[in-house]
Amino acid sequence: MKALEDAGMDMKDLEAVFIGNNSAGRLIGQEHIGGLIADHLGVNVPCTRIENACSSGSVALREAFYAIEAGLYNKVL
């Protein structure tokens, strides 16, 4: 929420969400964490879970950049 505030954005501005996560399925039994987070945020946008061990967060950020650069979206989380 602080990141959105800092960017002068609101949840309704989001066009997609990229989630970096490692082992949610194994550790908490939740394989669909991306959709669960989107639902919790109250957004109805594509939500992609990125799982890549210790670099999950940085890879999610990279994929978000790629999606913007490719012209798919303008505002992502």
Secondary structure, 3 states (H helix, E strand, C coil): CHHHHHCCCCHHHCCEEEEECCCHHHHHCCCCHHHHHHHHHCCCCCEEEECCHHHHHHHHHHHHHHHHHCCCCCCEC
